[in-house]
Amino acid sequence: MSSDGIVPGETVIEAVGLGKAYAIFKRPQDRLKQMLVRGRRRYYDEYWALRGVDLTVRRGETVGIIGRNGSGKSTFLQLVCGTLTPTSGRVTVNGRIAALLELGAGFNPEFTGRENVYLAASVLGLSTAQIDERFQAIAEFAGIGDFIQHPVKLYSSGMYARLAFAVAAHVDADILIVDEILSVGDAAFTQKCMRFIRAFKERGTLFFVSHDTGQVVNLCDRVAWLDRGTLREVGPAKDVCHRYLADLYGTRDDAAGFRIGGSRREGPDQPVTDARAELLKASEHRNAIEIFDFDESGPWFGERGASITGVALLDAGGGRPAALEGGEEVVLAVTCRAERDLFRPIVGFYVKDRLGQTLFGDNTHLTYQLDPISVPAGASFTARFRFQMPYLPSGEFAVTVALAEGTQADHVQHHWIDDALFFKVHASHVVRGLVGIPMLDIAIDAGTP
C-alpha cells in the first residue's frame, strides 16, 4: 500500500480520447473579436498538439514516451500532471505525482534554493514539518553546497536539474515523470539519478521520456510512441523502439523505397560452435562463449540499395575456432552485397546485452574518411573488425549490424539488422559492471615502495 492507498496492480493513469488544441490567432485584434462573439464565429485556427490518445498504466509499470520533437510528448505529460486542461477526452490519475517536466519548472528565480525547496515540496503535497525533516537530505542529494542559500536565477542548468530532482526524490511520490532533465546534469549526478530511478521502479510507477532509445529499452517495460500528436503504437520497449528508429532513418525526401521487415527470435538456437579457449581453462569462471548462426530474418529496416548477407565471429586468423573466450583477439566479419553502385559505404556494429544496453561497437567511416571506396552493383564485400573481446558477465548478448552510405552526419541507411547474431556467455568472473577488461598485470608489492 502506497502513501495514497494504491493497491499494486491497479490502474494509476487512464487517458481516454485525450486531446489538447490551441487557438492560433493571425492578428492580435482577432483575439478580442473572439471574446466578443462568444463562440458564434471563429477567428482562429486550431492546432491540435495531441488528439485521441488512449493509454492505461498500472501501478509498478515503467512506461517510456518516445517521439520526435513536436510529437506531443510534453503536452501529454502536462495533461497527466494537471498543468494543462484537456480540450477533449479525459485523464484520470490515482496517486501523488512528482514531475520533472522542464528545467526548474515551478521555481521562483528570485527565491533562494532553500525557499524553492519549500515551495516545490509543498506544491507536491508535503507539510512544512515534513519538509523540515527532509531538507537536509534534499540538500545533500542536490550537492550544490552554499548555492542553496542563493537565488536560483544565479544557478547553472545543471544546478537547476540537481535541485529539482532532489526535491522530486524526497516527496514519497507514487508516480515519477522524468522528461529529458537528466541530459543537463554532469555524469556523477546522472548516475546518482539513475540509481534512484532504478530503486523507485521497485515501488512506484515511472514515466520516462528520452531520445536515447537504448536508455528507454534498458529502463522501460512498455513504450508509447507519439507521432504528430497521435498515439502511433504502444508495446514492448524493444519492439517499439526498433520501429521508431526505423521510422527516423526512413524520414527522407526520397524514402519511398525504405522498408522494414524481419521477425524477432525468442532466443538463440542452432549453435555453430561451443566456444572455449585457453584462458581460465581450469577455472569454474571460464568465460566460455557459445556462438549462434547469423539470423538473416531478424528485425531489419533500410532502403536495401545494399544488403548484409552474413555476420560471423572468427578467430584472429579468420577461421571459425573450436573455442572462443573473453580476452581473445577476435574478428567480427560482416559480409555485404551492393544492389546498386555504392559510394562511401559505412559498415558498423553494436554489441548489446539482454536489456538492450550498448556495450561497445564501431564502424568503418573514420578509417576510409580520407580515402573513400566505391563498390559496383552486384559486387560483394566484407568489413572486418579485429578487436580483443572483453570479458563479459554470464548471459545472452546480441550483435546489431548496419550498412549505410555517406558520412557519419549525412547518410542513407541501406540495411540495419537488430539481433543479427547471438552469443551466450556460460560462466564469468565478472560480477560487477557491464564488461571486464583484460588486465596486463595484477600484483601486490610487499614492503616499502
C-alpha positions as a Markdown table, in Angstrom:
| # | Residue | x | y | z |
|---|---|---|---|---|
| 1 | Met | 0.0 | 0.0 | 0.0 |
| 2 | Ser | 1.4 | 3.4 | -1.0 |
| 3 | Ser | 1.1 | 6.7 | 0.7 |
| 4 | Asp | -2.1 | 7.3 | -1.2 |
| 5 | Gly | -3.6 | 3.9 | -0.6 |
| 6 | Ile | -2.8 | 2.5 | -4.1 |
| 7 | Val | -3.0 | -1.3 | -4.4 |
| 8 | Pro | -0.3 | -2.9 | -6.5 |
| 9 | Gly | -1.5 | -3.8 | -10.0 |
| 10 | Glu | -4.4 | -1.3 | -10.1 |
| 11 | Thr | -4.7 | 1.4 | -12.8 |
| 12 | Val | -3.0 | 4.6 | -11.8 |
| 13 | Ile | -3.2 | 6.6 | -15.0 |
| 14 | Glu | -6.0 | 6.3 | -17.6 |
| 15 | Ala | -6.3 | 8.5 | -20.7 |
| 16 | Val | -9.4 | 8.2 | -22.8 |
| 17 | Gly | -9.7 | 10.1 | -26.1 |
| 18 | Leu | -7.3 | 12.7 | -24.6 |
| 19 | Gly | -6.6 | 15.8 | -26.8 |
| 20 | Lys | -5.3 | 19.3 | -26.5 |
| 21 | Ala | -5.9 | 22.1 | -29.0 |
| 22 | Tyr | -4.5 | 25.6 | -29.1 |
| 23 | Ala | -6.1 | 28.6 | -30.7 |
| 24 | Ile | -3.8 | 30.3 | -33.2 |
| 25 | Phe | -4.7 | 33.9 | -33.9 |
| 26 | Lys | -3.3 | 35.5 | -37.1 |
| 27 | Arg | -3.7 | 39.1 | -35.7 |
| 28 | Pro | -3.9 | 40.5 | -32.2 |
| 29 | Gln | -7.3 | 42.1 | -32.8 |
| 30 | Asp | -8.8 | 38.6 | -33.7 |
| 31 | Arg | -8.4 | 37.6 | -30.1 |
| 32 | Leu | -10.6 | 40.5 | -28.9 |
| 33 | Lys | -13.2 | 39.7 | -31.7 |
| 34 | Gln | -13.3 | 36.1 | -30.5 |
| 35 | Met | -14.1 | 37.2 | -26.9 |
| 36 | Leu | -16.9 | 39.5 | -28.2 |
| 37 | Val | -18.7 | 36.9 | -30.4 |
| 38 | Arg | -18.7 | 34.3 | -27.6 |
| 39 | Gly | -18.2 | 31.3 | -29.9 |
| 40 | Arg | -20.7 | 32.3 | -32.6 |
| 41 | Arg | -17.9 | 32.7 | -35.1 |
| 42 | Arg | -14.3 | 31.5 | -35.1 |
| 43 | Tyr | -11.4 | 34.0 | -35.7 |
| 44 | Tyr | -8.6 | 31.5 | -35.1 |
| 45 | Asp | -7.1 | 28.3 | -36.5 |
| 46 | Glu | -7.0 | 25.2 | -34.3 |
| 47 | Tyr | -3.7 | 23.5 | -33.7 |
| 48 | Trp | -4.1 | 20.0 | -32.1 |
| 49 | Ala | -0.9 | 19.3 | -30.2 |
| 50 | Leu | -2.5 | 16.0 | -29.0 |
| 51 | Arg | -5.5 | 14.1 | -30.2 |
| 52 | Gly | -7.3 | 10.9 | -29.4 |
| 53 | Val | -4.8 | 9.3 | -27.1 |
| 54 | Asp | -5.9 | 6.2 | -25.2 |
| 55 | Leu | -3.4 | 4.8 | -22.6 |
| 56 | Thr | -3.8 | 2.8 | -19.4 |
| 57 | Val | -0.9 | 2.5 | -17.0 |
| 58 | Arg | -0.9 | 0.1 | -14.0 |
| 59 | Arg | 0.9 | 0.5 | -10.7 |
| 60 | Gly | 4.5 | -0.6 | -10.8 |
| 61 | Glu | 4.9 | -0.2 | -14.6 |
| 62 | Thr | 7.7 | 1.8 | -16.2 |
| 63 | Val | 6.5 | 3.4 | -19.4 |
| 64 | Gly | 8.7 | 5.2 | -21.9 |
| 65 | Ile | 7.4 | 8.0 | -24.0 |
| 66 | Ile | 9.2 | 8.5 | -27.3 |
| 67 | Gly | 8.7 | 10.6 | -30.4 |
| 68 | Arg | 10.2 | 13.4 | -32.5 |
| 69 | Asn | 10.3 | 17.0 | -31.3 |
| 70 | Gly | 6.8 | 18.4 | -31.6 |
| 71 | Ser | 5.1 | 15.0 | -31.4 |
| 72 | Gly | 3.1 | 15.9 | -28.2 |
| 73 | Lys | 5.2 | 14.2 | -25.5 |
| 74 | Ser | 5.5 | 17.2 | -23.2 |
| 75 | Thr | 1.8 | 18.2 | -23.8 |
| 76 | Phe | 0.7 | 14.7 | -22.8 |
| 77 | Leu | 2.8 | 14.7 | -19.7 |
| 78 | Gln | 1.5 | 18.2 | -18.7 |
| 79 | Leu | -2.1 | 16.9 | -19.1 |
| 80 | Val | -1.3 | 13.9 | -16.9 |
| 81 | Cys | 0.2 | 16.3 | -14.3 |
| 82 | Gly | -2.8 | 18.6 | -14.4 |
| 83 | Thr | -0.9 | 21.7 | -15.5 |
| 84 | Leu | -2.9 | 21.7 | -18.7 |
| 85 | Thr | -6.6 | 21.2 | -19.2 |
| 86 | Pro | -7.7 | 18.8 | -21.9 |
| 87 | Thr | -9.7 | 20.1 | -24.9 |
| 88 | Ser | -11.2 | 16.7 | -25.5 |
| 89 | Gly | -11.3 | 13.4 | -23.6 |
| 90 | Arg | -10.2 | 12.8 | -20.0 |
| 91 | Val | -7.3 | 11.7 | -18.0 |
| 92 | Thr | -7.6 | 10.1 | -14.5 |
| 93 | Val | -4.7 | 9.9 | -12.1 |
| 94 | Asn | -4.7 | 7.9 | -8.9 |
| 95 | Gly | -1.7 | 8.8 | -6.8 |
| 96 | Arg | 0.8 | 11.5 | -6.0 |
| 97 | Ile | 2.8 | 12.7 | -9.0 |
| 98 | Ala | 6.4 | 14.1 | -8.9 |
| 99 | Ala | 7.2 | 15.6 | -12.3 |
| 100 | Leu | 10.4 | 16.9 | -13.8 |
| 101 | Leu | 8.9 | 18.2 | -17.0 |
| 102 | Glu | 11.3 | 21.1 | -17.8 |
| 103 | Leu | 14.2 | 22.7 | -16.2 |
| 104 | Gly | 13.3 | 24.5 | -13.0 |
| 105 | Ala | 9.5 | 24.4 | -13.7 |
| 106 | Gly | 7.8 | 25.8 | -10.6 |
| 107 | Phe | 10.9 | 27.5 | -9.2 |
| 108 | Asn | 10.7 | 31.3 | -8.5 |
| 109 | Pro | 14.0 | 32.7 | -9.9 |
| 110 | Glu | 14.1 | 35.4 | -7.2 |
| 111 | Phe | 13.8 | 32.8 | -4.3 |
| 112 | Thr | 16.8 | 31.1 | -2.9 |
| 113 | Gly | 17.3 | 27.4 | -3.4 |
| 114 | Arg | 16.1 | 26.7 | 0.2 |
| 115 | Glu | 12.9 | 28.8 | -0.4 |
| 116 | Asn | 12.3 | 27.0 | -3.7 |
| 117 | Val | 12.7 | 23.6 | -1.9 |
| 118 | Tyr | 9.9 | 24.6 | 0.5 |
| 119 | Leu | 7.8 | 26.0 | -2.4 |
| 120 | Ala | 8.1 | 23.0 | -4.7 |
| 121 | Ala | 7.8 | 20.3 | -2.0 |
| 122 | Ser | 4.6 | 22.0 | -0.6 |
| 123 | Val | 3.1 | 22.0 | -4.1 |
| 124 | Leu | 3.8 | 18.3 | -4.2 |
| 125 | Gly | 1.9 | 17.7 | -1.0 |
| 126 | Leu | 4.4 | 17.8 | 1.8 |
| 127 | Ser | 3.7 | 19.8 | 5.0 |
| 128 | Thr | 6.1 | 22.3 | 6.4 |
| 129 | Ala | 7.0 | 19.8 | 9.2 |
| 130 | Gln | 7.8 | 17.1 | 6.6 |
| 131 | Ile | 9.9 | 19.4 | 4.6 |
| 132 | Asp | 11.8 | 20.5 | 7.7 |
| 133 | Glu | 12.6 | 16.8 | 8.4 |
| 134 | Arg | 13.8 | 16.1 | 4.8 |
| 135 | Phe | 15.5 | 19.4 | 3.9 |
| 136 | Gln | 19.0 | 18.2 | 4.9 |
| 137 | Ala | 18.6 | 15.0 | 2.8 |
| 138 | Ile | 17.3 | 17.1 | -0.2 |
| 139 | Ala | 20.3 | 19.5 | 0.1 |
| 140 | Glu | 22.8 | 16.6 | 0.3 |
| 141 | Phe | 21.2 | 14.9 | -2.7 |
| 142 | Ala | 21.4 | 18.1 | -4.7 |
| 143 | Gly | 25.0 | 18.6 | -3.8 |
| 144 | Ile | 25.1 | 22.3 | -4.7 |
| 145 | Gly | 26.8 | 23.4 | -1.5 |
| 146 | Asp | 26.3 | 27.1 | -0.4 |
| 147 | Phe | 24.4 | 27.9 | -3.5 |
| 148 | Ile | 21.3 | 26.6 | -1.8 |
| 149 | Gln | 21.2 | 29.9 | 0.1 |
| 150 | His | 21.4 | 32.0 | -3.1 |
| 151 | Pro | 18.7 | 32.9 | -5.7 |
| 152 | Val | 18.2 | 30.2 | -8.3 |
| 153 | Lys | 18.5 | 32.8 | -11.0 |
| 154 | Leu | 22.2 | 32.5 | -10.4 |
| 155 | Tyr | 22.2 | 28.7 | -11.0 |
| 156 | Ser | 23.6 | 26.9 | -14.0 |
| 157 | Ser | 21.3 | 24.5 | -15.9 |
| 158 | Gly | 23.0 | 21.6 | -14.1 |
| 159 | Met | 22.3 | 23.1 | -10.7 |
| 160 | Tyr | 18.6 | 23.6 | -11.6 |
| 161 | Ala | 18.4 | 20.0 | -12.5 |
| 162 | Arg | 20.1 | 18.8 | -9.3 |
| 163 | Leu | 17.8 | 20.8 | -7.1 |
| 164 | Ala | 14.6 | 19.9 | -9.0 |
| 165 | Phe | 15.5 | 16.2 | -9.0 |
| 166 | Ala | 16.4 | 16.2 | -5.3 |
| 167 | Val | 13.0 | 17.6 | -4.3 |
| 168 | Ala | 11.2 | 15.0 | -6.5 |
| 169 | Ala | 13.2 | 12.2 | -4.9 |
| 170 | His | 12.1 | 13.1 | -1.4 |
| 171 | Val | 8.3 | 13.6 | -1.7 |
| 172 | Asp | 7.1 | 10.0 | -1.5 |
| 173 | Ala | 5.6 | 10.1 | -4.9 |
| 174 | Asp | 3.6 | 7.2 | -6.4 |
| 175 | Ile | 4.2 | 8.3 | -9.9 |
| 176 | Leu | 7.5 | 9.8 | -11.2 |
| 177 | Ile | 7.7 | 11.6 | -14.5 |
| 178 | Val | 11.1 | 12.4 | -15.9 |
| 179 | Asp | 11.3 | 14.4 | -19.2 |
| 180 | Glu | 14.8 | 14.7 | -20.5 |
| 181 | Ile | 16.0 | 16.6 | -17.4 |
| 182 | Leu | 18.9 | 14.1 | -17.0 |
| 183 | Ser | 20.6 | 15.4 | -20.1 |
| 184 | Val | 21.7 | 18.6 | -18.4 |
| 185 | Gly | 23.4 | 17.1 | -15.4 |
| 186 | Asp | 27.1 | 16.1 | -15.0 |
| 187 | Ala | 28.0 | 12.4 | -15.2 |
| 188 | Ala | 28.2 | 11.8 | -11.5 |
| 189 | Phe | 24.8 | 13.3 | -10.8 |
| 190 | Thr | 23.2 | 11.5 | -13.7 |
| 191 | Gln | 24.5 | 8.2 | -12.2 |
| 192 | Lys | 23.0 | 9.2 | -8.8 |
| 193 | Cys | 19.7 | 9.9 | -10.5 |
| 194 | Met | 19.7 | 6.6 | -12.4 |
| 195 | Arg | 20.3 | 4.7 | -9.2 |
| 196 | Phe | 17.3 | 6.5 | -7.6 |
| 197 | Ile | 15.2 | 5.8 | -10.7 |
| 198 | Arg | 16.0 | 2.1 | -10.6 |
| 199 | Ala | 15.2 | 1.9 | -6.9 |
| 200 | Phe | 11.9 | 3.8 | -7.5 |
| 201 | Lys | 10.9 | 1.3 | -10.1 |
| 202 | Glu | 10.6 | -1.3 | -7.3 |
| 203 | Arg | 7.8 | 0.6 | -5.6 |
| 204 | Gly | 6.3 | 3.1 | -8.0 |
| 205 | Thr | 5.2 | 4.0 | -11.5 |
| 206 | Leu | 7.6 | 5.7 | -13.8 |
| 207 | Phe | 7.1 | 7.7 | -17.0 |
| 208 | Phe | 10.4 | 8.2 | -18.7 |
| 209 | Val | 10.9 | 10.5 | -21.7 |
| 210 | Ser | 14.2 | 10.4 | -23.6 |
| 211 | His | 15.6 | 10.5 | -27.2 |
| 212 | Asp | 18.1 | 7.8 | -26.1 |
| 213 | Thr | 16.3 | 4.6 | -27.1 |
| 214 | Gly | 19.0 | 2.4 | -25.5 |
| 215 | Gln | 18.2 | 4.0 | -22.2 |
| 216 | Val | 14.5 | 3.6 | -22.8 |
| 217 | Val | 14.8 | -0.1 | -23.6 |
| 218 | Asn | 17.0 | -0.6 | -20.6 |
| 219 | Leu | 14.6 | 1.1 | -18.1 |
| 220 | Cys | 11.1 | 0.6 | -19.5 |
| 221 | Asp | 8.6 | -2.3 | -19.6 |
| 222 | Arg | 6.4 | -0.7 | -22.3 |
| 223 | Val | 6.8 | 2.2 | -24.7 |
| 224 | Ala | 4.2 | 4.7 | -26.0 |
| 225 | Trp | 5.3 | 6.2 | -29.4 |
| 226 | Leu | 3.7 | 9.6 | -30.1 |
| 227 | Asp | 3.8 | 10.9 | -33.7 |
| 228 | Arg | 2.4 | 14.2 | -34.7 |
| 229 | Gly | 0.1 | 14.4 | -31.7 |
| 230 | Thr | -1.4 | 10.9 | -32.0 |
| 231 | Leu | -0.5 | 7.6 | -30.3 |
| 232 | Arg | 1.1 | 5.6 | -33.0 |
| 233 | Glu | 2.0 | 2.5 | -31.1 |
| 234 | Val | 2.2 | 1.0 | -27.6 |
| 235 | Gly | 4.0 | -2.2 | -26.9 |
| 236 | Pro | 7.2 | -3.9 | -25.6 |
| 237 | Ala | 10.0 | -1.4 | -25.3 |
| 238 | Lys | 12.5 | -3.2 | -27.6 |
| 239 | Asp | 10.0 | -3.8 | -30.4 |
| 240 | Val | 8.5 | -0.3 | -30.4 |
| 241 | Cys | 12.0 | 1.4 | -30.2 |
| 242 | His | 13.1 | -0.7 | -33.2 |
| 243 | Arg | 10.2 | 0.6 | -35.3 |
| 244 | Tyr | 10.7 | 4.1 | -34.1 |
| 245 | Leu | 14.4 | 4.1 | -35.1 |
| 246 | Ala | 13.4 | 2.6 | -38.5 |
| 247 | Asp | 10.9 | 5.5 | -38.9 |
| 248 | Leu | 13.6 | 8.1 | -38.0 |
| 249 | Tyr | 16.0 | 6.7 | -40.6 |
| 250 | Gly | 13.3 | 6.4 | -43.2 |
| 251 | Thr | 12.2 | 10.1 | -43.0 |
| 252 | Arg | 13.8 | 11.3 | -46.2 |
| 253 | Asp | 12.6 | 13.2 | -49.2 |
| 254 | Asp | 13.5 | 10.1 | -51.4 |
| 255 | Ala | 12.5 | 7.4 | -48.9 |
| 256 | Ala | 9.8 | 5.8 | -51.0 |
| 257 | Gly | 11.9 | 2.7 | -51.1 |
| 258 | Phe | 12.6 | 2.5 | -47.4 |
| 259 | Arg | 11.3 | -0.8 | -45.9 |
| 260 | Ile | 11.0 | -2.6 | -42.6 |
| 261 | Gly | 10.9 | -6.3 | -42.2 |
| 262 | Gly | 12.1 | -9.4 | -40.4 |
| 263 | Ser | 11.0 | -11.1 | -37.2 |
| 264 | Arg | 12.5 | -11.2 | -33.7 |
| 265 | Arg | 13.6 | -14.6 | -32.5 |
| 266 | Glu | 12.6 | -15.7 | -29.0 |
| 267 | Gly | 16.2 | -16.7 | -28.2 |
| 268 | Pro | 19.4 | -18.1 | -29.7 |
| 269 | Asp | 19.3 | -21.6 | -31.2 |
| 270 | Gln | 21.3 | -23.8 | -33.7 |
| 271 | Pro | 24.8 | -23.2 | -32.2 |
| 272 | Val | 27.7 | -23.0 | -34.6 |
| 273 | Thr | 30.4 | -23.8 | -32.0 |
| 274 | Asp | 30.7 | -24.4 | -28.3 |
| 275 | Ala | 33.3 | -21.7 | -27.8 |
| 276 | Arg | 36.1 | -22.4 | -25.5 |
| 277 | Ala | 39.6 | -21.0 | -25.2 |
| 278 | Glu | 42.8 | -21.5 | -23.2 |
| 279 | Leu | 42.3 | -18.5 | -20.8 |
| 280 | Leu | 40.9 | -19.6 | -17.4 |
| 281 | Lys | 40.6 | -23.1 | -18.8 |
| 282 | Ala | 41.0 | -24.7 | -15.4 |
| 283 | Ser | 38.7 | -22.2 | -13.7 |
| 284 | Glu | 35.0 | -22.6 | -12.9 |
| 285 | His | 34.7 | -18.9 | -14.1 |
| 286 | Arg | 35.9 | -19.8 | -17.6 |
| 287 | Asn | 34.5 | -17.1 | -19.9 |
| 288 | Ala | 33.3 | -19.5 | -22.5 |
| 289 | Ile | 31.2 | -18.0 | -25.4 |
| 290 | Glu | 28.7 | -20.0 | -27.4 |
| 291 | Ile | 28.1 | -18.5 | -30.8 |
| 292 | Phe | 24.9 | -18.9 | -32.8 |
| 293 | Asp | 24.2 | -18.6 | -36.5 |
| 294 | Phe | 23.6 | -15.3 | -38.4 |
| 295 | Asp | 19.9 | -14.6 | -38.4 |
| 296 | Glu | 19.1 | -13.1 | -41.8 |
| 297 | Ser | 15.4 | -12.9 | -40.9 |
| 298 | Gly | 16.0 | -10.7 | -37.8 |
| 299 | Pro | 14.2 | -7.3 | -37.4 |
| 300 | Trp | 15.6 | -5.0 | -40.1 |
| 301 | Phe | 15.0 | -1.7 | -41.9 |
| 302 | Gly | 16.6 | 0.2 | -44.7 |
| 303 | Glu | 16.4 | 1.2 | -48.4 |
| 304 | Arg | 18.1 | -2.1 | -49.4 |
| 305 | Gly | 20.3 | -0.4 | -52.0 |
| 306 | Ala | 22.8 | -2.9 | -50.4 |
| 307 | Ser | 22.3 | -5.8 | -48.2 |
| 308 | Ile | 24.1 | -7.6 | -45.3 |
| 309 | Thr | 24.4 | -11.3 | -46.3 |
| 310 | Gly | 26.4 | -12.7 | -43.4 |
| 311 | Val | 27.8 | -12.0 | -39.9 |
| 312 | Ala | 30.3 | -14.2 | -38.1 |
| 313 | Leu | 32.6 | -14.1 | -35.1 |
| 314 | Leu | 36.0 | -15.5 | -36.2 |
| 315 | Asp | 39.4 | -16.1 | -34.6 |
| 316 | Ala | 42.4 | -13.9 | -35.2 |
| 317 | Gly | 43.3 | -15.9 | -38.3 |
| 318 | Gly | 39.9 | -15.6 | -39.9 |
| 319 | Gly | 38.7 | -19.2 | -39.2 |
| 320 | Arg | 35.9 | -20.5 | -37.1 |
| 321 | Pro | 37.6 | -21.6 | -33.9 |
| 322 | Ala | 36.9 | -24.7 | -31.9 |
| 323 | Ala | 36.9 | -22.5 | -28.8 |
| 324 | Leu | 36.3 | -18.8 | -28.1 |
| 325 | Glu | 36.6 | -16.9 | -24.9 |
| 326 | Gly | 36.6 | -13.4 | -23.4 |
| 327 | Gly | 40.1 | -11.9 | -23.6 |
| 328 | Glu | 40.9 | -13.4 | -27.0 |
| 329 | Glu | 41.6 | -11.5 | -30.2 |
| 330 | Val | 38.6 | -12.0 | -32.5 |
| 331 | Val | 37.3 | -10.8 | -35.8 |
| 332 | Leu | 33.7 | -9.8 | -36.5 |
| 333 | Ala | 33.1 | -10.2 | -40.2 |
| 334 | Val | 30.2 | -8.5 | -41.9 |
| 335 | Thr | 29.6 | -9.6 | -45.5 |
| 336 | Cys | 27.6 | -7.3 | -47.8 |
| 337 | Arg | 26.3 | -7.2 | -51.3 |
| 338 | Ala | 25.8 | -4.0 | -53.4 |
| 339 | Glu | 22.4 | -4.0 | -55.1 |
| 340 | Arg | 23.4 | -0.8 | -56.9 |
| 341 | Asp | 26.6 | 1.3 | -57.2 |
| 342 | Leu | 27.8 | 2.4 | -53.7 |
| 343 | Phe | 30.0 | 5.4 | -52.8 |
| 344 | Arg | 31.3 | 5.7 | -49.3 |
| 345 | Pro | 29.8 | 2.6 | -47.8 |
| 346 | Ile | 29.8 | 2.5 | -44.0 |
| 347 | Val | 29.6 | -0.8 | -42.1 |
| 348 | Gly | 29.1 | -0.8 | -38.3 |
| 349 | Phe | 28.1 | -2.9 | -35.3 |
| 350 | Tyr | 26.9 | -2.7 | -31.7 |
| 351 | Val | 27.2 | -5.4 | -29.1 |
| 352 | Lys | 24.2 | -5.3 | -26.7 |
| 353 | Asp | 23.3 | -7.2 | -23.5 |
| 354 | Arg | 19.9 | -8.7 | -22.9 |
| 355 | Leu | 18.5 | -5.4 | -21.6 |
| 356 | Gly | 19.4 | -3.7 | -24.9 |
| 357 | Gln | 22.3 | -1.7 | -23.4 |
| 358 | Thr | 25.0 | -1.0 | -25.9 |
| 359 | Leu | 28.3 | -2.3 | -24.5 |
| 360 | Phe | 30.6 | -1.4 | -27.4 |
| 361 | Gly | 30.7 | -1.0 | -31.2 |
| 362 | Asp | 32.4 | 0.8 | -34.1 |
| 363 | Asn | 32.2 | 1.4 | -37.8 |
| 364 | Thr | 34.4 | 1.8 | -40.9 |
| 365 | His | 33.8 | 5.5 | -41.5 |
| 366 | Leu | 36.9 | 7.0 | -39.9 |
| 367 | Thr | 39.2 | 4.5 | -41.5 |
| 368 | Tyr | 38.1 | 5.4 | -45.0 |
| 369 | Gln | 37.2 | 9.1 | -44.4 |
| 370 | Leu | 40.1 | 10.5 | -46.4 |
| 371 | Asp | 40.2 | 7.7 | -48.9 |
| 372 | Pro | 36.6 | 6.7 | -49.7 |
| 373 | Ile | 35.9 | 3.5 | -51.6 |
| 374 | Ser | 33.3 | 2.6 | -54.1 |
| 375 | Val | 31.5 | -0.7 | -54.7 |
| 376 | Pro | 29.9 | -1.5 | -58.1 |
| 377 | Ala | 26.4 | -3.0 | -58.3 |
| 378 | Gly | 26.4 | -6.8 | -57.8 |
| 379 | Ala | 29.7 | -6.9 | -56.0 |
| 380 | Ser | 30.2 | -8.4 | -52.6 |
| 381 | Phe | 32.5 | -7.0 | -49.9 |
| 382 | Thr | 33.3 | -7.8 | -46.3 |
| 383 | Ala | 34.1 | -5.5 | -43.4 |
| 384 | Arg | 36.3 | -7.0 | -40.7 |
| 385 | Phe | 36.6 | -5.6 | -37.2 |
| 386 | Arg | 39.6 | -7.0 | -35.3 |
| 387 | Phe | 39.5 | -6.5 | -31.5 |
| 388 | Gln | 40.2 | -8.1 | -28.2 |
| 389 | Met | 36.9 | -9.5 | -26.8 |
| 390 | Pro | 36.3 | -8.1 | -23.3 |
| 391 | Tyr | 35.3 | -10.4 | -20.5 |
| 392 | Leu | 31.6 | -10.4 | -20.3 |
| 393 | Pro | 29.2 | -11.4 | -17.5 |
| 394 | Ser | 27.2 | -14.6 | -17.8 |
| 395 | Gly | 24.2 | -14.2 | -20.1 |
| 396 | Glu | 23.0 | -13.7 | -23.6 |
| 397 | Phe | 24.3 | -11.0 | -26.0 |
| 398 | Ala | 23.3 | -9.8 | -29.4 |
| 399 | Val | 25.1 | -8.1 | -32.3 |
| 400 | Thr | 23.3 | -5.4 | -34.2 |
| 401 | Val | 24.9 | -4.6 | -37.6 |
| 402 | Ala | 24.2 | -1.8 | -40.1 |
| 403 | Leu | 25.2 | -0.9 | -43.7 |
| 404 | Ala | 24.9 | 2.7 | -44.7 |
| 405 | Glu | 26.3 | 5.1 | -47.4 |
| 406 | Gly | 27.6 | 8.6 | -47.0 |
| 407 | Thr | 29.1 | 10.2 | -43.9 |
| 408 | Gln | 28.5 | 9.9 | -40.1 |
| 409 | Ala | 26.4 | 13.1 | -40.2 |
| 410 | Asp | 24.6 | 12.5 | -43.5 |
| 411 | His | 24.0 | 9.0 | -44.8 |
| 412 | Val | 21.4 | 6.7 | -46.3 |
| 413 | Gln | 20.6 | 3.6 | -44.2 |
| 414 | His | 20.6 | 0.6 | -46.5 |
| 415 | His | 20.3 | -2.3 | -44.2 |
| 416 | Trp | 20.1 | -2.3 | -40.4 |
| 417 | Ile | 19.6 | -5.7 | -38.6 |
| 418 | Asp | 18.8 | -6.0 | -34.9 |
| 419 | Asp | 19.9 | -9.2 | -33.2 |
| 420 | Ala | 21.8 | -10.4 | -36.3 |
| 421 | Leu | 24.0 | -12.6 | -34.3 |
| 422 | Phe | 23.5 | -14.1 | -30.8 |
| 423 | Phe | 26.2 | -15.4 | -28.4 |
| 424 | Lys | 25.9 | -16.7 | -24.9 |
| 425 | Val | 28.4 | -16.5 | -22.1 |
| 426 | His | 28.1 | -19.5 | -19.8 |
| 427 | Ala | 30.3 | -18.5 | -16.9 |
| 428 | Ser | 32.3 | -15.5 | -15.9 |
| 429 | His | 34.5 | -13.9 | -13.2 |
| 430 | Val | 32.9 | -10.6 | -14.0 |
| 431 | Val | 30.4 | -9.9 | -11.1 |
| 432 | Arg | 30.2 | -6.1 | -11.3 |
| 433 | Gly | 29.9 | -3.8 | -14.3 |
| 434 | Leu | 28.8 | -4.4 | -17.8 |
| 435 | Val | 32.2 | -5.7 | -19.1 |
| 436 | Gly | 35.5 | -6.7 | -17.8 |
| 437 | Ile | 38.8 | -5.8 | -19.5 |
| 438 | Pro | 41.9 | -8.0 | -19.8 |
| 439 | Met | 44.5 | -6.9 | -17.2 |
| 440 | Leu | 48.1 | -6.5 | -18.3 |
| 441 | Asp | 49.3 | -7.2 | -14.8 |
| 442 | Ile | 47.9 | -7.5 | -11.3 |
| 443 | Ala | 50.3 | -7.6 | -8.3 |
| 444 | Ile | 50.7 | -6.7 | -4.7 |
| 445 | Asp | 54.1 | -5.4 | -3.8 |
| 446 | Ala | 55.2 | -6.1 | -0.2 |
| 447 | Gly | 57.4 | -3.7 | 1.7 |
| 448 | Thr | 58.3 | 0.0 | 1.1 |
| 449 | Pro | 57.9 | 1.2 | -2.5 |
